[in-house]
Amino acid sequence: MAFVPDDFEPPRGLAADQFLLEPLGPEHNEPDYAAWSSSIEHIRATPGYPDGRWPRQMTLEENRADLERHARDFAARSGFTYTVLDPSERSVIGCVYIYPDKKGGDDATVQSWVRATHADRDAALRELVSRWVAEAWPFEQISYAGPL
């Protein structure tokens, strides 16, 4: 069964006052790497990252391979990852992941994080993404760890 219907066009992004989301790809490698690698403990304390397996230390080239995988998933419509940019300076401040629920209880799972320097925007990102997924995506049941 397909993750999203064949006639569904995945959003190419989302623009809001505090955030600009666009599909994550290898072109974001260096700023993405800087964002998460400077915020490992903060991200691990974010709802949805309970097991401590990610983020993990990796090289810039390993990060590029990870971003290439996310871009392939997006193209194959098997999962959708968006980089979260500050709209005024276009710096990477986080990430949003929309993937099938491997446990089978929901249509999709959503995870997000913001870098430690932007921790005050975490709740606003979660609220924005929750509304966006409910309004613009074809899912009836989603799981998004933590409080909204």
C-alpha positions as CSV (number, residue, x, y, z in Angstrom):
1,M,0.0,0.0,0.0
2,A,1.3,3.4,-1.0
3,F,2.2,5.9,1.8
4,V,0.2,8.7,-0.1
5,P,-2.3,8.3,-2.9
6,D,-1.0,8.5,-6.4
7,D,-3.1,11.7,-7.1
8,F,-1.7,13.5,-4.0
9,E,0.8,16.2,-4.8
10,P,3.1,16.5,-1.7
11,P,3.6,20.1,-0.7
12,R,6.8,21.6,-1.9
13,G,7.1,23.7,1.2
14,L,5.3,25.9,3.7
15,A,5.9,29.6,4.5
16,A,4.9,31.1,7.8
17,D,5.9,34.1,10.0
18,Q,8.6,32.2,11.9
19,F,9.4,29.3,9.5
20,L,10.1,28.4,6.0
21,L,9.9,24.7,5.1
22,E,11.3,23.2,2.0
23,P,12.2,19.7,1.0
24,L,15.5,18.6,2.5
25,G,18.3,17.7,0.2
26,P,22.1,17.5,-0.2
27,E,22.2,21.2,-1.0
28,H,21.4,21.8,2.7
29,N,24.3,19.6,3.9
30,E,26.6,22.1,5.6
31,P,23.9,24.3,7.3
32,D,21.9,21.1,8.3
33,Y,25.0,19.6,9.8
34,A,25.8,22.7,11.7
35,A,22.3,22.9,13.1
36,W,21.9,19.4,14.5
37,S,25.5,18.8,15.5
38,S,25.4,21.9,17.7
39,S,22.2,20.8,19.3
40,I,22.6,17.0,20.0
41,E,21.5,17.1,23.7
42,H,18.7,19.5,23.0
43,I,17.3,17.3,20.1
44,R,17.6,14.2,22.3
45,A,15.5,15.9,24.9
46,T,12.8,16.7,22.3
47,P,9.7,14.5,22.2
48,G,10.0,11.8,19.5
49,Y,13.7,11.1,20.1
50,P,13.6,8.9,23.2
51,D,16.1,6.2,22.4
52,G,19.2,8.4,21.9
53,R,20.1,6.8,18.5
54,W,19.8,10.1,16.7
55,P,21.4,12.4,16.5
56,R,24.6,10.6,16.5
57,Q,28.1,11.9,15.6
58,M,28.8,11.6,11.9
59,T,31.0,13.2,9.3
60,L,29.8,15.8,6.9
61,E,30.0,13.2,4.1
62,E,27.8,10.8,6.1
63,N,25.4,13.6,6.7
64,R,25.3,14.3,2.9
65,A,24.4,10.6,2.3
66,D,21.6,10.9,4.9
67,L,20.2,13.9,3.1
68,E,20.4,12.2,-0.2
69,R,18.4,9.3,1.3
70,H,15.8,11.7,2.5
71,A,15.6,13.3,-1.0
72,R,15.2,9.8,-2.6
73,D,12.4,9.0,-0.1
74,F,10.7,12.3,-1.1
75,A,11.0,11.5,-4.8
76,A,9.7,8.0,-4.2
77,R,6.9,9.4,-2.1
78,S,7.8,7.0,0.7
79,G,8.6,9.7,3.3
80,F,8.9,13.4,3.4
81,T,11.6,15.4,5.1
82,Y,11.6,19.2,5.2
83,T,14.4,21.5,6.4
84,V,13.1,24.3,8.6
85,L,14.6,27.7,7.7
86,D,14.5,31.0,9.5
87,P,12.6,33.1,6.8
88,S,14.5,36.3,7.4
89,E,18.1,34.8,7.0
90,R,17.3,31.4,5.5
91,S,19.5,29.7,8.0
92,V,18.7,26.1,9.0
93,I,17.0,26.0,12.3
94,G,15.4,22.5,12.3
95,C,13.8,19.7,10.5
96,V,10.4,18.0,10.0
97,Y,10.0,14.3,9.1
98,I,6.7,12.8,7.8
99,Y,7.0,9.0,7.4
100,P,4.7,5.9,7.5
101,D,4.0,4.6,11.0
102,K,6.1,1.4,11.2
103,K,4.0,0.2,14.1
104,G,0.9,0.4,12.0
105,G,-1.3,2.3,14.4
106,D,-1.4,5.5,12.5
107,D,-1.2,6.6,8.8
108,A,1.9,8.7,9.5
109,T,4.3,9.7,12.2
110,V,5.7,13.2,12.4
111,Q,8.8,14.3,14.2
112,S,10.5,17.7,14.3
113,W,13.3,19.4,16.0
114,V,14.8,22.9,16.3
115,R,18.4,23.8,17.1
116,A,19.1,24.7,20.7
117,T,19.5,28.4,19.8
118,H,15.9,28.4,18.6
119,A,14.4,26.3,21.4
120,D,11.8,29.0,22.0
121,R,10.3,28.2,18.6
122,D,9.7,24.5,19.2
123,A,6.1,24.7,20.3
124,A,5.2,27.1,17.5
125,L,6.7,24.7,14.9
126,R,4.8,21.8,16.4
127,E,1.6,23.7,16.2
128,L,2.2,24.9,12.7
129,V,3.1,21.4,11.4
130,S,0.2,19.8,13.2
131,R,-2.3,22.1,11.5
132,W,-0.5,21.8,8.1
133,V,-0.5,18.0,8.2
134,A,-4.2,17.9,9.2
135,E,-5.2,20.4,6.5
136,A,-2.9,19.7,3.5
137,W,-2.0,16.0,3.8
138,P,-4.2,12.9,3.1
139,F,-3.8,11.3,6.6
140,E,-6.6,10.5,9.0
141,Q,-4.5,9.4,11.9
142,I,-1.1,10.8,12.7
143,S,1.3,10.4,15.6
144,Y,3.3,13.4,16.7
145,A,5.2,12.8,20.0
146,G,4.9,15.3,22.8
147,P,2.6,18.1,23.7
148,L,1.1,20.5,21.2
